[in-house]
């Protein structure tokens, strides 16, 4: 009862306070506890993560993450398995997706990613859009592989496809094969991303079809979800990040992924502790000033990225506030009601 009054005094509704208490009761002792009990940004083998959905949920249980957002790139193929595993393991699964957004240089929208949380992943319009995006992504990535080959690198197409398996083919798969097959020719995967397979790189090929930001926002809303701009400080080619966030807010994003491990990803890789903390503080303040909800996550990819599950994320109180906010901004569903 004391906890309930504490959360109520913090401004949370009765339902939100009860939700936190329920999640706290799910926490157990762990051999490697996560920094945050809520991680809303993770990837499975359905896109470019190394863990299957069931393995990821098991890792969440081991690390003490009690709320797990599954946000595969342009794919919802792992969500049914993740939801089943979450029920079995006592982990709350937030069904999500991470959409790759079309570049629009005139609006300073460059390489943006849009997260969708609480989606109905069987919604027909979303499924159809993801299918078109997957086909265009496959064509683009294979064209980049062929460009790397033309530049004299050993990057077998069949090996890249085999590494992706049933998941969505991504740049991480290309970089992993290129590193393994060409010893001494690259310092690390970051060099391959920066110099070869990102926009402006020697082997970059534009994608024939991509979802523009407005379309992505509407697809997520139509699927009953809440659209969130991912990791706002990580876009190297965005000239004015704060202005870009304001334009995205005007188009209808509901939240900003303010908390993110910026020191583990480009362009801030290897930064000292103060820089990521300053970025998180800055974008948290910017999101609040725009009336956006705050989310956070690790961008966990298993063995393919040096980031631990729950390294960034939300507290249970912050998650309860986000869940309440997201519920208010979602479009009411009609198809299944």
Buried (B, 14 or more C-beta within 10 A) or exposed (E): EEEBEEBEEEEBEEEBBBBBBEBEEBEEEEEEBBBBBBBBBBBBBBBBBBBBBBBBBBBBBBBBBBBBBBBBBBBBBBBEBBBBBBEEBEBBBBBBBBBBBBBBEEBBBBBBBBBBBBBBBEBEEBBEBBEBBBEBBBBBBBBBBBBBBEEEBBBEBEBBBEBBEEBBBBBBBBBBBBBEBBEEEBEEBBBBBBBBBBEEBEBBBEBEEBBBBEBBBBBBBBBBBBBBBBBBBBBBBBEEBBEBBEBBBEBBBBBBBBBBBBBBBBEBEEBEEEBBEEBBEBBBEBBEEBEBBBBBBBBBBBEBBEBBBBBBBBBBBBBBBBBBBBEEBBEEEEEEE
